[in-house]
Amino acid sequence: MTVTWREILFFLILFGANLIQAITGFAGTLLAMPPSMQLLGVDEAKSVLAVLDQLSCLLIVLTGFRHINWKEFGKMAVLMVVGMFAGMKIFEAFPIQQLLTLYGVMILCIALWKLFGQRLMKKSGLSRVRGAEAPQTEENQQTNPQTAETGQADGLPASAASVSVKKKGFPLRTAGMLCVILAAGVIHGMFVSGGALLVIYASSALKKKEEFRATMAMLWVTIGCYITGNQIQSGYFNSQVIFLCLVGMIPLFAGIWAGTKLVKRIDQETFLKLTYVLLIVSGVLAIV
């Protein structure tokens, strides 16, 4: 079978997407899907990328199985499945382009917040702490004698007050993060691309990059089996799709090999920054 220029471009995109997938544990399919749909067609692109994505994630799972966080995997898997069923219903009820635009804008906002908003909040918090730790003047001691004598505010040590604030915010933050996982499932049910949203939770729950990559990959293998099964039942796997899957294994393995080499040279901070930059790219691609 002759390989066309469109298929060659697809294979190059596949290499780059899987290189990124090997480094971050997500975003490979999301980044490859928009251009692949234009090169191959919607049904063909979804079918080929679904199969190759399973192979990509499976290799990451096999090489990093011991790093999987099973507790977090179970939590994400259950909520993702629930969200996927809701997403399928929403997809049938609303126009696709409107949902894609909303999704892209949401991803951009979250990614920009992760990159810049948290840094500004940390700087603001640091300046407040320094102000609180400033030496007390005689006027301050007269205004708040209890603080001057004991070094405490409202009868509590500074450390206890800090813990109290954290405990109050913890349930709300946990509920918010669980909603993020559920929303990722909804997006995955609509567009088969919930990874960009799920990584918001995963990057905070899975601190080590090896744990992050292995757990995320295991999740996509599990969920992807269901999606690929549906595509086979729908009759999308013709001779062209099978051919692209077989030849596509070459750039797939090459991208994974290159990404595995690069991931060992990337430190934790750079790794997280790369993850958030990929979120921005994902958001732009969803809007376009």
Beta strands, then each sheet from edge to edge (+ up, - down):
end
